[in-house]
Amino acid sequence: MDKFQGVDYLDLDPLLTDEERLVRDTVRGFVNDKILPIIEECHREGTFPLQVVPELAKLDLFGASIDEYGLPGLKGVAYGLIMQELERGDSGLRSMVSVQSSLVMYPIYAFGSQAQKDRWIPALASGEAIGCFGLTEPDFGSNPSGMRTTARREGNEWVLNGAKQWITNGSLAAVAVVWARTEDGIRGFLVEKGTPGFTSSDQHGKFSLRASVTSELGFQDCRIPADNVLPKTEGVKNALMCLNQARYGIAWGALGAAMDCYHCALEYSKERIQFGGQPIASHQLVQDKLVWMVSEISKGQLLALQLARLKDEGRLKHFHVSMGKRNNVWVARESAKLARDILGANGIVDDFPVIRHMLNIESVYTYEGTHDIHGLVIGERVTGIPAYNPPALKAAPQPDAVPNRVGD
């Protein structure tokens, strides 16, 4: 099977700068050399390849958009291409880097004190420390403002109580960015590993994102110093700003998974001989599937490029990001299904990457805003009417001949 050379049906490569191509090709080479040889075993064993963390840091992939602390300050396209290539390797790998960069380093950099930034940004950038982001709870995912985790001020300390669920990097993290309800609204806190009352336990039985650590965090009278609050946080909107950063990366990353599925299916179809010695790529039904994939991937690339332009111009809105995340993850999901069709029985074994991408994308399809919730974000934008929690329909009036009963 030919080595992956990218998917560029519309000749988009000339739209990239030399720096952007260099970033993409560097990460592509890293994924080819360091990730693809081990990811199958990681998926089987359900483990994250911690041995690659120093190499990720050496390539400045943690916090690549930050332009202080010796970090490169990459613009939108270059950062997106990093996410694309990492997810081509595995969604769990992109998730780890995305959380470290967008959900831990970004909020500390954007909302933290100078002391917090000076302590944590270098440690996270070097991979010396791994972080996690605690927003989702066992009973609150799409509605984070309903969170039950609380923080109350007691002298020079904050006391946290509650739980967070589905937390990437949870048990690996030296520091957790935790969102909790206070008497002044929802705020962000830095909770360090080993703090009394802070526990983490890993989610087992996953059939998706197996090469990623997913955890539950618990807080029982967990006392942290008053200085551990992120001073510039003042509501759930700050948490959603972090998610916007991560969702932008997902819009690019999902294309990487889609590209890998397409490339695998294309190469397989040219090599698989059936029916009189012809490759199955010569069949109309197979070509139709390949055409759908390359068409939707190409449209997704154009969408991602425009998101990057808007981001660099400071004009990217949350509803733009919702379209990117929603569309491109859907493209990846459908591409995985079509590639699995083309591979036949081979589509369900991990000798090929398709089934792993297919399983992973099921998580990406629902985390950081489900497909349907992002549809409602776009729907509110185009209609001006929010439909997240519509009023309950009134019961139809009872005919006069039917008497009212207790409980009706």
HELIX and SHEET records of a PDB file:
HELIX    1   1 ASP A   13  LEU A   15  5                                   3    
HELIX    2   2 ASP A   18  PHE A   30  1                                  13    
HELIX    3   3 VAL A   31  ILE A   35  3                                   5    
HELIX    4   4 LEU A   36  GLU A   45  1                                  10    
HELIX    5   5 LEU A   50  VAL A   52  5                                   3    
HELIX    6   6 VAL A   53  LYS A   58  1                                   6    
HELIX    7   7 GLY A   76  GLY A   89  1                                  14    
HELIX    8   8 SER A   91  SER A   98  1                                   8    
HELIX    9   9 VAL A   99  MET A  105  3                                   7    
HELIX   10  10 TYR A  106  PHE A  111  1                                   6    
HELIX   11  11 GLN A  114  ALA A  125  1                                  12    
HELIX   12  12 PRO A  144  GLY A  146  5                                   3    
HELIX   13  13 GLY A  170  LEU A  172  5                                   3    
HELIX   14  14 ALA A  226  ASN A  228  5                                   3    
HELIX   15  15 VAL A  236  GLU A  271  1                                  36    
HELIX   16  16 ILE A  280  SER A  282  5                                   3    
HELIX   17  17 GLN A  284  ASP A  312  1                                  29    
HELIX   18  18 HIS A  318  LEU A  343  1                                  26    
HELIX   19  19 GLY A  344  ILE A  348  5                                   5    
HELIX   20  20 VAL A  354  THR A  366  1                                  13    
HELIX   21  21 HIS A  371  THR A  383  1                                  13    
SHEET    1   A 3 GLY A 131  GLY A 134  0                                        
SHEET    2   A 3 VAL A 175  THR A 182  1                                        
SHEET    3   A 3 GLY A 185  GLU A 192 -1                                        
SHEET    1   B 4 THR A 150  GLU A 154  0                                        
SHEET    2   B 4 GLU A 157  THR A 168 -1                                        
SHEET    3   B 4 THR A 214  PRO A 225 -1                                        
SHEET    4   B 4 PHE A 198  ASP A 202 -1                                        
SHEET    1   C 2 ILE A 273  GLN A 274  0                                        
SHEET    2   C 2 GLN A 278  PRO A 279 -1                                        
END                                                                             
